[in-house]
Amino acid sequence: MTSPSREIFLARKGRGEQGRFVLEVFHDGERWTSTLARMNDAGEAQAATIAPRFYGLTAEQARRRMLTALENEFDEVVPADPGDAPSSR
């Protein structure tokens, strides 16, 4: 298995609800797998996942499938600015 790639996303709903999410994509030997978890205020991934794992023939396909699931729940989903991390405040 390869090391997972990690991306942080900010997601917002029109009525003000927002959250930070960590998307991980990794190769598990047979396919690419993506997972998504909400982050707490300290910037750590919470134990519960947001969606089931998604799989793809490529890393981008697995990534895109998970992002689509997040975009279906929130009105706006954008990559987090690296300077927006809790440790840099």
N, C-alpha and C positions, 0 to 999 in steps of 0.2 A: 504494500500500500504506500502511496506517495504522501508527502506532507500536504495537509489541506491548504488551499488558498483561502484567505479570509478577507471579506469586505464588510464594511459597516455602512448601513443605510439608515436614513431618517425617513420616517413615513408619517404623513399627516392626513387627518380626515377634515372635512369642511367645518365640522362643529368644534374644532379645536383639539380633539384627541390626537396625540402624537406618540411616537415611540422610536427607539433605536433598536436596530436588529443587526445581528451578525450572520452573514451568509458564508458557509463553508462548502467548498467543492473539493472532492478528493477522488482518486482512482482506487477502487477496492479490488483490483485484480481482473474483474470481468467487465466492469462498466464504470462510468463516472457517476458519482452520487453527490447530491446537494442536501444540506440541512440548513434550517433557519431557526434562530432562537432570539427572543427578546432580551435586551440588555438591561441590567439594573442601573441605578444612579452611579455606581462605582465603575461602570463600564465593563462589567463581567457578564458573560452569558448566563441566563437563568437556566435551570435544569430542564424545564418543560420546553419542548419544541413547539413552534407555531403551526407547522404543517408536517405531514408525513414526509419521509424522504422522497426525493425525486431522482430519477435515473436518466442517463443519456448515453449516447454513443460517443459523445465528445464532452469535454468540460464545459464548453459554452452552452451546449444543449441542456445539460443538467442545471447550470446556472440560470439560464433563461426561464426554464420551467418553474423554478422556485421564485424568481422575481415576478413572474406572471401571477402566481398565487398571492404574493404580497400586494401587487398592484390591484388585484381584485377586491382586496379588503380595505385599501386606503386610496384616497383621492390623489395623493402626491407621494412619490417614492423617489428619493434622490440619494446619490452617494454622499456620505458624511464628509465634511471638510476635515482633513487631518488635524487642523488646529482646533476643532470642535470636540476633541476627545476630552473626557473628564480629567485625565492626568495633566493636561496642559492648562487648566483653568487656574 
